Amino acid sequence: MDRREFATLLPAVLTGMAALPDRAEAAEMASLKSGVFKPGPASHGAVPKRESQRFALGMLTAGNIRLEVHETTQEVGAPHEPEETHLHSEVWLVREGTLELTINGTPHRLSAGEMGLCVAGDKHYIQNVGNTPATYFVVTLGPPE
């Protein structure tokens, strides 16, 4: 392989390396232990009319698996979060309200008592499409981002 052939492969190699789990993040993140987790303080992210409380964030001791659990409430008319993909999978458990989970461009309606799942790598976003606030739990499970 000459330097020109290598130069044409370099962008693909760098992209592939960027997709690998960040070992430094995993090393810095606390290991989660069995127990009871209470919600943390409410926080408002970059998306208006949305409030979240984190229950847990850390690494499971069974391997290089990151777990995060939080509860979010979206007000009526809240804009949806940016469409994203992740290395982890996400589960939404709807406590109240009506949500629309869009996965790879296909909308799916979720009501209280229902669950949505987006596996790692699928493009997705979720938004409140009802006329009352929507509250749901999010569970993320997978490698460190």
N, C-alpha and C positions, 0 to 999 in steps of 0.2 A: 504494500500500500504506500503510495507516495503522499507528499504533503497536501496535494490538491484533493485527493480522495479523502484523506483524513479531515480536511477542512470542510468538505461537504457533509461529513458525518457528525461533526462537532455539535451543531445545533440539536440534533436528535439525542446525542449523548447527554448534553446539558439538561434538556427537557426531561429525560428519563431520570437523571439524578435528582432533579427538583421534585419529582413525584415520590421519591423514596421517603419513608417515615423519618422524621427528624429525631435522631437518637439523643441529641442534646436536650430537646424538649422532654423526651421520655425520662431522661436521667434527672432533670430538674423537678419533674412533677411528683408529688407525694404518692405513695402507694395507698390505696384505699383498703381499709380494714372492715370487717363485718361490723354492723352496728346500726344505729338510728341516726338519720340525718335531718336536721331542721333547716328550713329555708333561710337563706342569707338575706341581707338588705336588698330592697328593691332597687333596680337600676333601670335607667332609660338609655337605650342604645341610640344608634344613629337614625333609626326609623321613628318618626313621630307617632304619637298615640299608641305606644307599646311600652309595657313594663314587664320586667322579668325578675325572678328570684331564683338564684342557684341553690340547689340542694347538695350537689356533689360534683367534683371534678378531680380526677386523678387516674392513676394507673392501677389496673388489676394485677395482682401478683401472679396470675396464671399465665402471663406472657406479656407481650408488647401490645396490650389492649388498653386504650384510653376510654374512660367512661365519663360522661357528663350528663347530669339530670337538672333540668330547670323547668319552672312553670312560667308561662307568659300569658298576659292578658292584652288583647288587641281591642281598642275602642272601635266603635262604628266608624267607618270611613277611613280607617288607618291604611296608609299605602302599604303595599306588600314590600317585603324585603327584596334585595337584589336576587335575581336568579343566580343560583350557584351550583357547584358540584363539590363534593368532598371525598376524602379518602375513607371516611367513616360512613356508616349507615345511620339513618335517623328514624325514630319512631315518634309519632304524635298521638297522644291520648287525649281526646277532647272531653273536658269536664262540663263546659257550658257554651252555648252559642252555635253558630254555623260557620264553618271554614271551607275554603276551597284550596286544596293542595294540587298544584299544577306540577306534573312530572313529565319531563321531556315534551312539553307543549300540550299535554292532555290534562284538562281539569277534572278533579275528583272532589265531590262534595262530601263533607264530614259533619256529622251532628254529634251532640252530646252522647257519650257512651261508645263512640266509634274510635277506631284506630287507623292511622295512615302509616305507611312504610315507604321509605325511599332508600334503595340500596346504594352503596358507594358507587360514585361515578355518574349517577343520573342527575340531570339538571332539574332543579326544583325551586319552588317558592310557595309560601302559604299566606293566605290573607283572610280577613274577616269579611264574609259576604252577607252576613245577617243584619238584622236591625237591633241587635243587642250586643253588648260586649261578648267577646269569645275568649274563654280561658282554656288552656291546654298544657299538658306536660310534654316535654321533649326529652327523649333519651337518645344520646348519641353513643355509638359503640364502634370502635375500630382503632386503627393505628394513630399515633400522634400526627397532627397536621403540621 
